[in-house]
Each structure stands twice: as structure tokens, then as C-alpha cells.
Amino acid sequence: MHNKQIICTACDGKGLLMDDEQWQYSCTICEGEGVIDANKGRDLKPDFDIDEMNRTLE
């Protein structure tokens, strides 16, 4: 059986998201790959910090 991959709708398959100030960052849904493996369960990551502009802090 082959892995079925679907295009990430959050980043439109690009792997990058952009905020209102034109800053680009890796998509947190597909982890920057642009596709999501439909057969793989989604791992929930631990809570992460955000700043006052609601951007993730790495």
C-alpha cells in the first residue's frame, strides 16, 4: 500500500505561511513539507509560546 498524501490547505502546498507584516515562517500544520500524509496520525506538539502579535516563538 502506498502513502496517500494530500496538499496542506493551510499553506497551499508551499510549506510557508506569511503574517500580516509579510514575515514568512514554516507551516506548523505540515511542518514545512507542503503535504500531509493521510495515513499518519497527527502528532500534537507540546504547547509553544507566542508573542503579543500572536506569532510563535522558537
C-alpha positions as CSV (number, residue, x, y, z in Angstrom):
1,M,0.0,0.0,0.0
2,H,1.4,3.4,-0.9
3,N,1.2,6.5,1.3
4,K,-1.6,8.9,0.3
5,Q,-0.5,12.5,0.7
6,I,-2.8,15.5,0.5
7,I,-1.8,19.1,-0.1
8,C,-1.8,21.2,3.1
9,T,-4.6,23.7,2.9
10,A,-3.1,26.0,5.5
11,C,-0.1,26.8,3.3
12,D,-1.5,25.7,-0.1
13,G,1.3,23.2,-0.5
14,K,4.1,25.8,-0.3
15,G,5.3,24.9,3.3
16,L,5.4,28.5,4.3
17,L,2.9,30.8,5.9
18,M,3.0,34.6,5.9
19,D,1.7,37.0,8.6
20,D,0.3,40.5,8.0
21,E,3.8,42.1,8.1
22,Q,5.0,39.8,5.3
23,W,7.2,37.7,7.6
24,Q,7.4,34.1,6.3
25,Y,7.7,31.1,8.5
26,S,7.4,27.3,8.3
27,C,3.9,25.9,8.3
28,T,3.0,24.4,11.7
29,I,0.4,22.1,10.2
30,C,2.5,20.2,7.6
31,E,5.9,21.1,9.3
32,G,7.0,22.9,6.2
33,E,6.6,20.0,3.8
34,G,3.6,21.2,1.9
35,V,1.8,17.8,2.1
36,I,0.2,15.8,4.8
37,D,0.4,12.0,5.0
38,A,-3.3,10.9,5.2
39,N,-2.3,7.5,6.8
40,K,-0.2,9.0,9.6
41,G,-1.9,10.3,12.7
42,R,-1.3,13.9,13.5
43,D,1.1,14.3,16.4
44,L,0.1,17.1,18.7
45,K,3.2,19.1,19.7
46,P,3.5,20.5,23.2
47,D,2.3,24.0,23.9
48,F,4.5,26.7,22.4
49,D,5.0,30.3,23.3
50,I,3.5,33.2,21.4
51,D,4.3,36.9,21.5
52,E,1.9,39.8,21.7
53,M,1.4,39.7,17.9
54,N,0.3,36.0,18.2
55,R,3.5,34.8,16.4
56,T,5.1,31.6,17.6
57,L,8.4,31.8,19.4
58,E,11.0,29.2,18.6
